[in-house]
């Protein structure tokens, strides 16, 4: 039992929300509408992420992927705020896009 819980429930307060998801979702309202419309944000791997055709194989070969699709944030990943992560612009430019 959690201390302060009444009837097994702990009161919480959500003070703020933000989100950035695939499918053009930019706000909690966008996310809610996406869910209510039973959306699917699956897209072909964007060419600015990696060359999916060079790594695709339906036969599960080592070093390959078995799908050409995924769920990707639409934002430009080069716009990463390095000050938040204590990274220089040079470090960010050399960083793997999947880790930005």
TORPA-4810 file (N, C-alpha, C, O; in nm, 3 decimals):
<nodes>
NODE_1_0.085_-0.118_0.000_0.000_0.000_0.000_0.089_0.124_0.000_0.183_0.133_0.079_X
NODE_2_0.059_0.216_-0.086_0.134_0.341_-0.096_0.084_0.436_0.012_-0.036_0.451_0.033_X
NODE_3_0.178_0.500_0.080_0.141_0.594_0.184_0.062_0.710_0.125_0.101_0.765_0.022_X
NODE_4_-0.045_0.748_0.186_-0.129_0.857_0.139_-0.240_0.811_0.045_-0.324_0.891_0.004_X
NODE_5_-0.240_0.682_0.010_-0.342_0.630_-0.082_-0.473_0.610_-0.007_-0.475_0.567_0.109_X
NODE_6_-0.582_0.641_-0.074_-0.716_0.617_-0.020_-0.786_0.521_-0.113_-0.794_0.545_-0.233_X
NODE_7_-0.835_0.413_-0.059_-0.903_0.311_-0.138_-0.814_0.257_-0.250_-0.864_0.219_-0.356_X
NODE_8_-0.682_0.254_-0.227_-0.590_0.202_-0.326_-0.550_0.300_-0.434_-0.471_0.264_-0.522_X
NODE_9_-0.600_0.423_-0.431_-0.568_0.522_-0.533_-0.483_0.634_-0.474_-0.505_0.678_-0.361_X
NODE_10_-0.386_0.678_-0.552_-0.301_0.789_-0.513_-0.338_0.908_-0.601_-0.332_0.898_-0.723_X
NODE_11_-0.377_1.021_-0.541_-0.412_1.137_-0.623_-0.288_1.191_-0.694_-0.180_1.199_-0.635_X
NODE_12_-0.304_1.229_-0.820_-0.195_1.288_-0.896_-0.245_1.415_-0.963_-0.366_1.436_-0.977_X
NODE_13_-0.153_1.498_-1.004_-0.187_1.618_-1.080_-0.097_1.625_-1.202_0.025_1.612_-1.190_X
NODE_14_-0.155_1.643_-1.318_-0.077_1.663_-1.440_-0.065_1.813_-1.460_-0.164_1.882_-1.483_X
NODE_15_0.058_1.863_-1.450_0.080_2.008_-1.456_0.107_2.058_-1.596_0.096_2.178_-1.622_X
NODE_16_0.142_1.970_-1.685_0.169_2.011_-1.822_0.204_1.892_-1.907_0.256_1.792_-1.858_X
NODE_17_0.174_1.903_-2.035_0.205_1.794_-2.127_0.252_1.851_-2.260_0.210_1.958_-2.302_X
NODE_18_0.339_1.778_-2.322_0.383_1.811_-2.457_0.418_1.680_-2.525_0.451_1.582_-2.459_X
NODE_19_0.410_1.679_-2.655_0.452_1.558_-2.725_0.491_1.592_-2.868_0.446_1.690_-2.927_X
NODE_20_0.576_1.509_-2.920_0.623_1.520_-3.057_0.633_1.377_-3.107_0.728_1.306_-3.073_X
NODE_21_0.537_1.335_-3.187_0.530_1.196_-3.231_0.516_1.189_-3.382_0.487_1.289_-3.448_X
NODE_22_0.536_1.070_-3.435_0.516_1.049_-3.578_0.372_1.077_-3.616_0.285_1.086_-3.529_X
NODE_23_0.346_1.089_-3.743_0.211_1.117_-3.789_0.172_1.263_-3.777_0.053_1.296_-3.785_X
NODE_24_0.270_1.350_-3.756_0.242_1.493_-3.744_0.183_1.533_-3.610_0.126_1.642_-3.599_X
NODE_25_0.196_1.450_-3.509_0.140_1.480_-3.377_0.231_1.578_-3.305_0.349_1.550_-3.283_X
NODE_26_0.175_1.694_-3.269_0.252_1.802_-3.206_0.198_1.845_-3.071_0.257_1.928_-3.003_X
NODE_27_0.085_1.788_-3.031_0.024_1.830_-2.904_-0.057_1.714_-2.847_-0.089_1.619_-2.919_X
NODE_28_-0.090_1.721_-2.719_-0.177_1.618_-2.662_-0.312_1.608_-2.734_-0.369_1.500_-2.747_X
NODE_29_-0.362_1.722_-2.782_-0.489_1.720_-2.857_-0.473_1.645_-2.989_-0.561_1.567_-3.027_X
NODE_30_-0.361_1.668_-3.058_-0.333_1.594_-3.181_-0.327_1.444_-3.152_-0.380_1.362_-3.227_X
NODE_31_-0.262_1.409_-3.042_-0.248_1.269_-3.004_-0.385_1.207_-2.975_-0.414_1.096_-3.019_X
NODE_32_-0.467_1.279_-2.902_-0.600_1.230_-2.870_-0.681_1.207_-2.998_-0.745_1.103_-3.014_X
NODE_33_-0.679_1.304_-3.089_-0.751_1.290_-3.215_-0.698_1.172_-3.297_-0.775_1.099_-3.359_X
NODE_34_-0.568_1.156_-3.297_-0.505_1.044_-3.366_-0.557_0.911_-3.311_-0.591_0.820_-3.387_X
NODE_35_-0.561_0.901_-3.179_-0.611_0.779_-3.115_-0.758_0.756_-3.144_-0.799_0.644_-3.175_X
NODE_36_-0.838_0.861_-3.135_-0.982_0.847_-3.158_-1.013_0.809_-3.303_-1.112_0.740_-3.329_X
NODE_37_-0.929_0.853_-3.396_-0.947_0.819_-3.538_-0.876_0.690_-3.576_-0.870_0.653_-3.694_X
NODE_38_-0.822_0.621_-3.476_-0.751_0.494_-3.496_-0.640_0.509_-3.600_-0.627_0.427_-3.691_X
NODE_39_-0.561_0.615_-3.584_-0.454_0.645_-3.678_-0.339_0.547_-3.671_-0.321_0.476_-3.572_X
NODE_40_-0.262_0.544_-3.776_-0.140_0.464_-3.783_-0.033_0.551_-3.848_-0.049_0.594_-3.962_X
NODE_41_0.074_0.577_-3.777_0.178_0.667_-3.826_0.290_0.594_-3.898_0.396_0.651_-3.922_X
NODE_42_0.269_0.469_-3.933_0.372_0.391_-4.001_0.398_0.448_-4.141_0.306_0.471_-4.219_X
NODE_43_0.527_0.470_-4.170_0.569_0.523_-4.300_0.695_0.450_-4.345_0.761_0.383_-4.265_X
NODE_44_0.728_0.463_-4.474_0.855_0.411_-4.522_0.966_0.491_-4.454_0.952_0.611_-4.429_X
NODE_45_1.076_0.423_-4.423_1.189_0.490_-4.357_1.230_0.612_-4.440_1.261_0.597_-4.558_X
NODE_46_1.230_0.731_-4.380_1.269_0.852_-4.455_1.413_0.841_-4.505_1.500_0.789_-4.436_X
NODE_47_1.436_0.891_-4.625_1.570_0.882_-4.685_1.675_0.960_-4.606_1.794_0.931_-4.617_X
NODE_48_1.632_1.058_-4.525_1.730_1.134_-4.447_1.768_1.062_-4.317_1.853_1.111_-4.243_X
NODE_49_1.709_0.947_-4.289_1.745_0.867_-4.171_1.851_0.765_-4.208_1.960_0.765_-4.152_X
NODE_50_1.819_0.679_-4.303_1.917_0.586_-4.359_1.860_0.527_-4.486_1.740_0.535_-4.512_X
NODE_51_1.947_0.467_-4.567_1.906_0.409_-4.694_1.848_0.270_-4.666_1.921_0.171_-4.661_X
NODE_52_1.718_0.264_-4.648_1.654_0.138_-4.610_1.671_0.032_-4.718_1.681_-0.086_-4.686_X
NODE_53_1.674_0.073_-4.844_1.688_-0.026_-4.951_1.824_-0.097_-4.945_1.835_-0.213_-4.986_X
NODE_54_1.925_-0.030_-4.894_2.058_-0.091_-4.882_2.064_-0.192_-4.768_2.150_-0.280_-4.768_X
NODE_55_1.974_-0.179_-4.670_1.978_-0.267_-4.554_1.861_-0.365_-4.547_1.856_-0.449_-4.457_X
NODE_56_1.769_-0.356_-4.639_1.649_-0.440_-4.634_1.675_-0.580_-4.692_1.737_-0.594_-4.797_X
NODE_57_1.626_-0.681_-4.623_1.625_-0.817_-4.673_1.510_-0.890_-4.605_1.503_-0.893_-4.482_X
NODE_58_1.421_-0.949_-4.682_1.310_-1.023_-4.621_1.354_-1.158_-4.564_1.273_-1.230_-4.505_X
NODE_59_1.483_-1.193_-4.580_1.532_-1.325_-4.541_1.611_-1.326_-4.411_1.679_-1.424_-4.381_X
NODE_60_1.604_-1.218_-4.334_1.670_-1.208_-4.204_1.821_-1.234_-4.210_1.876_-1.302_-4.123_X
NODE_61_1.886_-1.181_-4.311_2.031_-1.192_-4.320_2.093_-1.107_-4.210_2.038_-1.003_-4.175_X
NODE_62_2.207_-1.149_-4.155_2.274_-1.067_-4.054_2.307_-0.928_-4.110_2.351_-0.916_-4.225_X
NODE_63_2.287_-0.826_-4.030_2.318_-0.689_-4.071_2.211_-0.624_-4.155_2.234_-0.517_-4.212_X
NODE_64_2.093_-0.686_-4.164_1.984_-0.629_-4.243_1.861_-0.607_-4.156_1.854_-0.654_-4.043_X
NODE_65_1.764_-0.536_-4.212_1.634_-0.517_-4.146_1.529_-0.588_-4.230_1.546_-0.602_-4.351_X
NODE_66_1.421_-0.634_-4.167_1.320_-0.710_-4.240_1.196_-0.629_-4.274_1.095_-0.684_-4.318_X
NODE_67_1.203_-0.500_-4.256_1.092_-0.413_-4.293_1.145_-0.284_-4.353_1.256_-0.241_-4.321_X
NODE_68_1.066_-0.223_-4.438_1.102_-0.094_-4.495_1.028_0.019_-4.426_1.035_0.134_-4.469_X
NODE_69_0.958_-0.011_-4.321_0.871_0.087_-4.256_0.904_0.102_-4.109_0.971_0.017_-4.049_X
NODE_70_0.856_0.211_-4.052_0.875_0.236_-3.911_0.791_0.356_-3.868_0.707_0.405_-3.943_X
NODE_71_0.815_0.401_-3.748_0.743_0.514_-3.690_0.846_0.622_-3.659_0.931_0.606_-3.572_X
NODE_72_0.837_0.733_-3.731_0.940_0.836_-3.725_0.880_0.973_-3.695_0.772_1.007_-3.744_X
NODE_73_0.950_1.050_-3.614_0.913_1.189_-3.590_0.941_1.267_-3.718_1.045_1.247_-3.782_X
NODE_74_0.850_1.354_-3.755_0.861_1.429_-3.880_0.960_1.545_-3.872_0.997_1.601_-3.975_X
NODE_75_1.002_1.581_-3.754_1.087_1.699_-3.735_1.226_1.680_-3.798_1.273_1.568_-3.816_X
NODE_76_1.288_1.793_-3.831_1.425_1.795_-3.879_1.517_1.768_-3.760_1.524_1.850_-3.668_X
NODE_77_1.585_1.656_-3.760_1.667_1.618_-3.646_1.794_1.699_-3.633_1.862_1.691_-3.530_X
NODE_78_1.829_1.777_-3.735_1.949_1.859_-3.725_1.924_1.979_-3.634_2.018_2.049_-3.597_X
NODE_79_1.800_2.004_-3.598_1.766_2.117_-3.512_1.773_2.085_-3.364_1.711_2.155_-3.284_X
NODE_80_1.845_1.982_-3.326_1.857_1.942_-3.187_1.916_2.055_-3.103_2.013_2.118_-3.144_X
NODE_81_1.860_2.078_-2.988_1.909_2.182_-2.897_2.026_2.126_-2.816_2.006_2.062_-2.712_X
NODE_82_2.145_2.149_-2.864_2.264_2.096_-2.799_2.286_2.148_-2.659_2.346_2.078_-2.576_X
NODE_83_2.240_2.268_-2.630_2.262_2.322_-2.496_2.188_2.240_-2.391_2.232_2.231_-2.276_X
NODE_84_2.077_2.181_-2.429_2.002_2.097_-2.334_2.082_1.972_-2.298_2.074_1.923_-2.185_X
NODE_85_2.160_1.920_-2.394_2.237_1.798_-2.372_2.385_1.826_-2.352_2.465_1.733_-2.343_X
NODE_86_2.422_1.953_-2.345_2.561_1.993_-2.325_2.650_1.939_-2.438_2.755_1.881_-2.413_X
NODE_87_2.604_1.960_-2.563_2.678_1.914_-2.681_2.706_2.033_-2.772_2.624_2.123_-2.786_X
NODE_88_2.823_2.032_-2.833_2.857_2.138_-2.928_2.791_2.109_-3.062_2.747_1.997_-3.087_X
NODE_89_2.785_2.211_-3.149_2.728_2.193_-3.283_2.808_2.090_-3.361_2.751_2.013_-3.439_X
NODE_90_2.941_2.087_-3.341_3.025_1.989_-3.410_2.990_1.847_-3.367_2.984_1.756_-3.450_X
NODE_91_2.967_1.827_-3.236_2.929_1.694_-3.187_2.794_1.651_-3.244_2.776_1.536_-3.284_X
NODE_92_2.700_1.744_-3.247_2.567_1.713_-3.299_2.574_1.676_-3.446_2.505_1.583_-3.489_X
NODE_93_2.656_1.748_-3.525_2.665_1.719_-3.668_2.721_1.581_-3.696_2.691_1.521_-3.799_X
NODE_94_2.803_1.528_-3.604_2.862_1.395_-3.621_2.780_1.286_-3.554_2.810_1.167_-3.568_X
NODE_95_2.680_1.325_-3.483_2.597_1.229_-3.408_2.509_1.149_-3.502_2.458_1.202_-3.601_X
NODE_96_2.491_1.023_-3.473_2.401_0.937_-3.551_2.260_0.996_-3.545_2.211_1.025_-3.436_X
NODE_97_2.194_1.015_-3.660_2.061_1.074_-3.660_1.961_1.001_-3.571_1.868_1.062_-3.517_X
NODE_98_1.979_0.870_-3.556_1.887_0.793_-3.472_1.906_0.825_-3.324_1.819_0.795_-3.243_X
NODE_99_2.018_0.885_-3.288_2.043_0.919_-3.149_2.016_1.065_-3.118_2.025_1.106_-3.002_X
NODE_100_1.983_1.144_-3.219_1.958_1.286_-3.197_1.828_1.301_-3.124_1.787_1.413_-3.094_X
</nodes>
